[in-house]
Amino acid sequence: MAFIGNLGVEDLAVALFFLGLYGAMTQRNIIKTIMSVGIMDIGAITFFMMANRPDQARAPIYPMDPQYMADPVPQALMITAIVIGVSVVAMCLAMYMRVAYRYGTADWKILIRRLEK
């Protein structure tokens, strides 16, 4: 249990990413696959937000010493990544609704068999 105490946020973000990747690769249900892709997105965003962040870094909202300012560029990029991730999940759900209405299934294997006919 001492190992868990030594983990940082970056380590947990990488674990979250790979947990989502495992879910995306192993699930037969389309909704669970879409949720796994969303988990991967959250893991990647968390990793990039926390990687190389100084310990005493503060948001550059008011005048302060530049050595204690957090870099706003990764934050702006991750806000963009959040918007893109939400858009991708929404598009996947819309496509799923169309496929489920037409083929009547949420299972990848059944859907592929029905598409091959």
N, C-alpha and C positions, 0 to 999 in steps of 0.2 A: 504494500500500500504506500510505501514511501516513494515509489516511482511516480504515482499519480500526483503527489504533492510537488514534484519537480517539473511537471508539464506546464508549458506556457500557453498563452492564447493561440500562438502560431501553430503549436503542435495539435491543439484541439481543432483548429480550423482545417488542418490537413487531414485529420482523422474524419472530420465531418464531410469533407470532399470525397474521400475514398468510401465512406459509408454510402453516400449518394451514388457513387459510381457502381458500387456493388449492387445497390437496389435497382439501378437502371439496367444492369446487365442480367439480373436474375429474375426479375418480375415478369409474369405473363400478363398481368392486368395493365391496360394502357394508362389508367388513372394513377396507379402506383408508380409507373415509369415516369410520368410527368412530374409527380411529386418528388421523385428521386433526382430528377434534373434540377428542380428548384432547390433541393438540399445541396447539390453540387455547387450551384450558383452562390448560395449563402456562404458555403465554406471558402470558395475562392475569394469572394469579396472580403470576408473577415480576415483571411490571410493577408491580402494585399493592404488592408487598412492597418494591420498590426505589425507587419514586417518592417524592420528598420525604423521603428518609432522610438525616439529618445525618451528616456524615463521621465524627465521633467517637462516634456513638451506641452505647450498650451496653444489653444487656438489663437490665430493672429487677429483678434477682434479689436484690441486696444493697443496703444503704443507700449512696447516692451523691448527687452534685450533680444536681438535676433537669434541668439544661440538657443533661446528657450521657445522659439516659435515652431509650431508644427508646420510641415510643408503642406500647403493647401492643394497642390496639384493632384496628389493621389486621392485626396478626398473628393475633389471634383470629378475625377475619372471614375471613382467608385459610385458616385451618385448617378452618373451616366450608365454604369453597368447595372445598377439596380433597376433603372427605368427599362433598359433593354431586357433584363431578365424577366421582369413582370410582363413585358410585351410578348416575349417568347412563350411564357407559360399561358398567357391568355390566348394566343394564337393556337397553341397546341390543344387547349381545351375546346376552342371553337371547332377545330378540325376533328377532334374526338367526337363532339356532339353530332357532327355531320355523318361521320363514319358509323357511329352507334345507331343513328336513325336509319341509315341505309342498309347496314348489314346485321344489325341487331346483336352485336357482341362487343365485349370489352377485352376479349382474350386475343393476344397477338397470333397464336397458332391457328385458332379458328378463323380469324380474319384473313390470314395469309392463304389458308386453304380455300376460302370463299372467293378471294381475289384471283386465284389461279384458275378457277373454273371458267 
